[in-house]
Amino acid sequence: MFRRTFWFTAGAAAGVWATTKVNRKLKQLTPESLAARAADKALEAGHRLKDFALDVRDGMAEREAELGEALGVNAPVDPELPAQRRFALVEPVTKKNPKSLAKSTDTTYSYNRNEDH
């Protein structure tokens, strides 16, 4: 009789354990739970991407400083040298140059070479 009681109790406990496990898994597979998990993963991926971008930016600044130091760009300017010349990006409007950017009102010509449309 004790043997039957033991196996009955063990079977009941195994049934309760299995039922609980199945119910938990079913709750994880509901649309609300899946949407919440996807949102959490998206936020986590966004944070990782932001951290990566910040690391890249720090690395770029560090490398730029190294290159500036190696090329002497950051060196103090010698007072005996003349000031650097700055060139204009847009040519002045003249009669010889009718297609300059300042005078152009033609909308069919695009200066953006990377347009996709």
Beta strands, then each sheet from edge to edge (+ up, - down):
end
